[in-house]
């Protein structure tokens, strides 16, 4: 069984899809980070640095399971011919991870795409016929992300967006939106214009499935540290601080796609 945490009626399950080095040195990805900040981040997450000094990333999706159904947050790096193949360690293992969690692709009723970067949409649409991998799911994306697709990732219009529209499985949101009694989408722009995260709440306990709200432990320790691939660094910082300092919460769990451990209690 993949790693998971329980919050009220919800089980949040970490689904591995791959692991590999980033395509550029981490000093270029976080050009303003100090030596002291790197030392603290490496102590918190030593697995993010490989023996050659490269930034080593995990690639994950998360399933949220309850008696209301199954929500999948992000769709990983995908198969060998996915859009992420130029830089990510494809083929991904998400189908096997879903099976290990007892989830069939047809069980998924909602897929939340946090944003339109290739390592988060890989299993959304697959095959020569460009069919949605999650045949019974509604795919949820922010309207702001689609509006900015030419800046974010224009190739995904034909490979992801158009096929989902053809099967009438694309739902566009405008900001924060409830998904269920304890699940909601939170708009967290900055990394991309329509980036979104998913919050799962029970009483005073909260899980934030972050997408790329933060991509390295250095941004957990120092939310002000900008990532070179954030389209609006100031807005990204504000979104990180909003989630990390959530009011009226006793326990905050972060569910992150790229850090070594899938769940971090703050």
N, C-alpha and C positions, 0 to 999 in steps of 0.2 A: 504494500500500500504506500503510495507517495506521501510525503510529509503533509500534515494538515493541522489546522486549529479549529476549535469549536467556539462559536460565539452565539449564545442563545440557540435558536433552532437551526442556525446556519453552520455548515462545514465548509471551510475554505481550504481548498486542496491545491498544493503546488505541483505543477505538471512540467517536468523537464522536457526541453526540446533540443538542447545542445549546449556546448561550451567551447570557447575558443578565444584566441587573442583579438584585441581590437586592431583596427587597420592602421592606426597611427600611434606614436608614442603618447603616453598619458600626459606628459608635460605639454604636448601640443593641444590635447583635449581640454586641459585645465591650465591655461597659461599663467593665470594669476595666483595659483596655489603656492604656498610657501613650504619650505623644507619642514617646518614644525607641523604644518597641517598634513603633509604627506605622512610624517611619522605617526601621527595620531590615527590617521585613516588606516595605515598598514597594521597598526596594533588592533584596531577594531575588526578589520576584515583582511587578515593576512592572505587568504586564498585568492584575492583579487590581483596578486602580483606573482607571476610565474618565475621559474628559475632563471629566465633570460631577462628579467626586469620588465616584461610586457604586462599591460593591463589585460587580465584574464576575466572574461565575462561569462556569466551564465545566461542562458536564453530560456525563459519560462513563460508559460501561460498559467492562469489560475481558474479553477472551477469553483463555483459557489453553489452548493447543493442544499436544498431544503425540501419540505413537502410542497413548496410552490413550484419546484422544477429545478433545472440546472442552467446557471448562467456561466458562460465562459468569458473571461476577460483576456482579450488578445488571442492571436492565432499563430504565434511563434514564427520560426524561420522557414518552415515549410519543407516540401520535398526537394529532390535534387535539382529540379528545373524551376524552382521558385524565384521570385524577383530578388530575394536576398542572396542568391547563389554566388554573386560576384564577390561577396566578402564574408559571409557567415558560414559556419560549419554544417552545411546541408549534406545529406538529408537529415531533417529533424526527427525526433523520436516522440512527438506529441501523441500520435495515435496509440503507441504502446503505453505511454503514460496514462492516457485516458482509460485504456483497457485495464491497467493495473488498479485504477481507482474504481473499476466497475461501471464505467460510463461508456456507452456507445455514442458515436457521433450523432445518431438520430435522437438520442436522449436530450441533447442540448436544445433549449428553446430560445435562448438569447445569447448572442455573441456581441460583446461590447468591444469595439475597436478603439483603443485609447487614442491612436493617431495613425497617420498614414506613412509610417516608415516601414521599410520592407521586412525588418525582423519582428514585426508585430502583426503582420497580415498574411504570413506565408501559407497557412492552411485554410485561409478563408475561401479561396476558389482554387480548384485544382484540375489537372488533366487537360488533354487536348480540346475537350469540349467545354472547358471553362465552367465547370459545375460547382456550386457551393458545396464544400465538404460537409457542412452541417445542414443537412437537407431540410430539417424542420425548424430551423432557427430564424429569428428576426435578427438582422445585423444592425447594430446601433452605432451611429457616428454623429458627431456634431456638424451642424450645417456650416459653421465657421471653418471646419477642417476641409470640407468639400469645396467651399468657396475659395480656399487657398491652395487647392491641389496643384495648380501649375507651379507654385513656389515650393510646395512641400515635396511632391513626388508625381510628376505628370504621367509617368508610365502606368501608374495604378488606376488611372481612369478607365483604360481599356481592359486591364487584367483583373481588376477587382470591382470597381464601381459599376461599370456597364453590365457585367454578368449578374450582379446582385439586383440591379434594377430590372433586368430581363425576367428574373424569376420572382419579382415583387417581394424581395426579402430585405430591402434596405429601408431603415427608418432613420430619419434625420431629426436631431434634437436641437433645441435652442437654449443652451445653458443647463442649469441643474434640473434633474428630472428623477422622480421616484421610479424604481423598477419593481418594487414589492414593498411589503410592510416594513422591512428592515433594510432594504437595499436601495441605494440611490446613486445616480451618476452626479458627480461634481465636476463642473467645468474648471479645469486647471491649466489655462493657456500659458504660453511662454515658450516651452520646448517647440511647439508648433502652435499656430493660431487657434486651433480647435482641440487641443489636447484635453482629455478628460480622464478622471480617475473614478473608481467605484468604491463607495463606502458601505460597509456592512455594520449595523449597530444593534446592540442589545443592551438595554438599560444604560449603564455608563461605561460600557466597553465598546470599542470601535476598531474595526479592521479597515485600513485604507489600502486598496489595491492600486498601486501608484502609477503603473505604466512608467514612462520616462520622466516623471516629476523629479526623481533623483536617480542617477545612474551609477553612482559610486558612493562609497561610505564617506568620502570627503565632503559631499553635499549634505549628508545627514548630520555630520558634526559641525559643518560650516555652511548653512544654507545660502549664504551670500556668495559662495564661490561659483562663478559662472562656468558653464560647459560650452566649448567652442561651437557645438552643433545646436545650441538653443537659438531659435530665431529671434526671440525677444528676451534677453537675459534678465532685464529688470522685472518683467512680468513673470518670468519663470521663478525668480527669487520670491516674489510676492506669493505665488501659488504654493511654493514649498513651505513658506512660513505659515500660510493659512492652514495647511494640513498638519504640520508638525506642532502647531500650537492650537489645536482644536479645543474650543472651550467646552466646559461641562463634560469632560471625559476623564475618567480615572485611569483607564488603561488604553493605550493606543498601540495597535499592532500594525506594522508596515509589512505589506506583501509585495516584494520587489522582484522584477524580472531579471535583474542583472547582478545583484550582489550575491556573494557566495552562499549565505544562508537565506532561505526564502522568506523567513518570518523574523522580524526584529521587534521586540517590545520596547517602547519608549516611555 
